[in-house]
Each structure stands twice: as structure tokens, then as C-alpha cells.
Amino acid sequence: MGDGGADTARSVVQSPAAAPRLSPHVPLVDRPVRVQTLRPRSAVIRGITTPVIGIGLPVVGVLLWTTIPEGEWVPVAVGAAVVGALLATVWLLFRRVAIWVDSTGITERGFFGVLRHAQRCDVDHVVRLDLYAGPTPDTNPQLFVIDRDGRALVRMRGDFWDASAMDVVAPILEVPEHRHREPLTLQDLRASHPELLYWFEKRPRRH
């Protein structure tokens, strides 16, 4: 091959300077979406099942010990089986609770398996605050994902979710996060933002 053929071959291979470059301001639409899965605190379900098992097993054992000689152990065994099945169901339902958040939106699967999804375009901002737990000085962290009409799309309560799980929601959604510096009472929140509360929290308690 002569020099002309070599020059033709070289012209096919572009130099790095001639190769097209992507602007850093152009989003990569084909970029894979990273989904962050958030799980509730495992200590919650342990706090429910451990006392029941710790108290229930000795009671069932004593009842079986006293009823087996008389042949009346079947109701005890059936009752223990029903309670065990209920505990197993509660444990499985709790293990299915999760929140998935990524740059496209947030999805919540509640205790009874109901899915709620909010797209990123519907999310306006995130609110973080500490709510007094009744008349005690203890506070409970709360997170609200707010839509453009001021309604709560997703709520995370400190009873079930760690602060570390709440910390990632706003950065992943890329929305502003507003924090209340001072703790609020339920009465304060009921007066200022009743749309953020559950239906049973909107009704003041009667003393």
C-alpha cells in the first residue's frame, strides 16, 4: 500500500482532539438510576415480639403441663398456635415495609402492603422537625415529603425510621430541605399545618 492509502487510513481514525465531547451541562439520559432502599428500625418489631414470646412461652408451658394429664390440652395448643400465627404474620408484614427513593421519585410500601408513589416532578420540598411525644420533654423526629400544594406525600416517623434513613431523602430527590429549629407540640402542628397529620391526629384529645 502506498502513502496515499496510509493517509486515507489515518483519516478514518480521529484524534482525541477531533472526537466529540459531551458538555458537562448536558444530562446523561441513559445514566442508570440508583435506587436507595430504606427499611424501618428492626428494634420496633423486636420490642413487640420479644415480650410476647418471653411471657407467652412460660404460660403456655405451664398450661400444657397441667392440662395434658387431664386430656384438655387441645384448646391450649390451638390458642398458642393462633397467637404464634398472628406474631408470624405481623413479623412478615413489618419486614415488607420499605421506602424506595431515587432521582425519579419516592415509593412507600406500608404495613398492609399498600404502595404509594410520588414522582419527582410532584415533590416540592422536604420538611424535618421534632415533635414532642405527649406531655414528656422527649421528642420524636419527623420527615414529610411535601407536594406543590403543601400536602404530605410520604411521612417518616422516628418511631419507625432512623435519622440516617431520613437524611438521604432530600439529597436523592434533589429538593430543598426545611428544618424547624425548635420542637413542636402536636397542638402546634395541628394549628399551623393540619394537612400534614394523620386523621386521628387532627382531632384534639378530650381530657
C-alpha positions in Angstrom: 0.0 0.0 0.0 1.3 3.4 -0.9 1.5 6.6 1.1 -1.9 7.7 -0.3 -3.5 4.6 1.2 -1.8 5.2 4.6 -3.1 8.8 4.6 -6.6 7.5 3.9 -6.4 5.0 6.7 -5.2 7.7 9.1 -8.1 10.0 8.2 -10.6 7.3 9.4 -9.2 7.3 12.9 -10.0 10.6 14.6 -7.5 12.1 17.0 -8.7 12.7 20.6 -8.9 16.5 19.9 -11.3 15.8 17.0 -13.6 13.4 18.9 -16.9 14.9 20.0 -17.1 15.9 23.7 -20.1 15.9 26.0 -20.9 19.2 27.7 -20.9 18.9 31.5 -24.2 20.7 31.5 -26.0 18.1 29.3 -27.6 15.4 31.4 -26.8 11.8 30.7 -30.3 10.4 30.0 -29.1 6.9 29.7 -27.4 7.1 33.2 -28.6 4.2 35.3 -30.9 5.2 38.2 -29.6 4.3 41.6 -32.4 3.3 44.0 -31.9 3.7 47.7 -34.0 1.2 49.8 -34.9 2.3 53.3 -36.0 -0.1 55.9 -37.7 0.6 59.3 -35.8 0.0 62.5 -35.7 -3.7 63.4 -35.9 -2.8 67.1 -39.5 -1.9 66.6 -40.6 -5.4 65.8 -38.3 -6.9 68.4 -39.9 -4.6 71.0 -43.3 -6.1 70.1 -42.5 -9.8 69.7 -39.9 -10.3 72.4 -42.2 -9.5 75.4 -45.0 -11.6 74.0 -42.7 -14.6 73.4 -41.0 -14.1 76.7 -44.2 -14.1 78.7 -46.3 -16.4 76.4 -44.0 -19.4 76.3 -43.8 -20.0 80.0 -47.5 -19.5 80.3 -48.2 -22.0 77.5 -45.7 -24.4 79.0 -47.4 -24.3 82.4 -50.9 -24.7 80.9 -49.8 -27.7 78.8 -48.1 -29.2 81.8 -51.3 -29.0 83.8 -53.8 -29.9 81.1 -52.1 -32.8 79.3 -52.7 -35.3 82.2 -56.4 -34.4 82.1 -56.6 -34.5 78.3 -57.7 -30.9 78.0 -54.5 -29.6 76.2 -56.1 -29.2 72.8 -57.6 -25.7 73.4 -54.3 -24.5 74.8 -52.4 -25.8 71.8 -54.8 -24.2 69.4 -54.7 -20.9 71.2 -50.9 -21.0 71.2 -50.8 -21.8 67.5 -53.2 -18.9 66.7 -51.1 -16.4 68.7 -47.9 -17.8 67.0 -49.5 -17.4 63.6 -50.5 -13.8 64.4 -47.0 -13.0 65.5 -45.5 -14.5 62.4 -47.9 -12.5 60.2 -47.1 -9.3 62.0 -43.4 -10.0 61.5 -43.7 -10.7 57.8 -45.8 -7.6 57.2 -43.3 -5.5 59.0 -40.4 -7.0 57.1 -42.2 -5.9 53.8 -42.4 -2.3 54.9 -39.9 -0.2 52.8 -39.4 3.1 51.1 -37.6 3.3 47.7 -36.2 6.7 46.7 -34.3 7.7 43.6 -33.9 10.7 41.3 -37.2 9.9 39.6 -39.4 9.8 42.8 -40.3 8.0 46.0 -42.4 4.9 46.7 -43.6 3.7 50.0 -45.0 0.2 50.9 -46.9 0.4 54.1 -47.6 -2.2 56.8 -50.6 -3.7 54.9 -48.7 -3.8 51.6 -50.3 -0.7 50.0 -48.0 1.1 47.6 -47.9 4.9 47.3 -45.7 6.5 44.7 -44.9 10.2 44.1 -42.9 11.3 41.0 -40.1 13.7 41.4 -41.9 16.4 39.5 -44.7 16.4 42.1 -42.3 16.8 45.1 -41.7 20.4 46.1 -39.6 20.1 49.3 -38.9 18.1 52.4 -39.8 19.2 56.0 -37.8 18.0 59.0 -39.0 18.7 62.6 -39.0 17.3 66.1 -42.4 16.6 67.6 -42.9 16.4 71.4 -44.0 12.9 72.4 -47.0 13.8 74.5 -46.6 15.7 77.8 -43.0 14.5 78.2 -39.9 16.5 77.2 -38.9 13.7 74.8 -39.1 14.5 71.1 -39.6 12.3 68.1 -38.1 13.3 64.7 -40.5 13.6 61.7 -39.9 13.9 58.0 -42.6 15.0 55.5 -42.2 14.9 51.7 -44.4 17.8 50.5 -46.0 18.3 47.2 -46.6 21.6 45.4 -50.0 22.0 47.1 -48.5 21.7 50.6 -49.8 18.2 51.2 -47.7 15.3 52.7 -46.9 12.6 50.1 -44.8 10.5 52.5 -44.2 10.7 56.2 -41.4 9.1 58.2 -41.7 9.0 61.9 -38.7 8.4 64.3 -40.7 5.6 66.0 -40.0 3.5 62.9 -37.2 5.2 60.9 -33.7 6.1 61.8 -32.4 9.6 61.3 -29.8 8.2 58.9 -32.6 7.0 56.7 -34.3 10.4 56.8 -31.0 12.1 55.9 -30.8 10.7 52.4 -34.3 11.5 51.2 -33.9 15.2 50.2 -30.4 14.8 48.6 -31.5 11.9 46.5 -34.7 13.7 45.3 -32.6 16.8 44.9 -35.2 19.0 46.6 -34.8 21.7 49.4 -35.0 20.5 53.0 -36.5 22.8 55.6 -35.7 22.1 59.2 -37.6 23.5 62.2 -35.1 24.5 64.8 -37.5 24.4 67.8 -39.5 21.3 68.7 -43.3 21.5 68.1 -46.2 20.1 70.0 -48.9 18.2 68.2 -51.2 21.1 69.0 -48.8 23.5 67.3 -48.6 21.3 64.2 -52.4 20.9 64.3 -52.9 24.6 64.3 -50.3 25.5 61.7 -50.2 22.5 59.3 -53.1 20.2 59.8 -52.7 18.8 56.3 -49.5 17.0 57.4 -51.2 15.0 60.1 -53.0 11.7 60.1 -56.7 11.8 60.5 -56.6 10.7 64.1 -54.0 13.4 65.0 -56.2 16.2 63.7 -58.8 15.6 66.4 -57.8 17.1 69.8 -57.9 14.8 72.8 -60.6 15.3 75.3 -59.4 15.4 78.9 
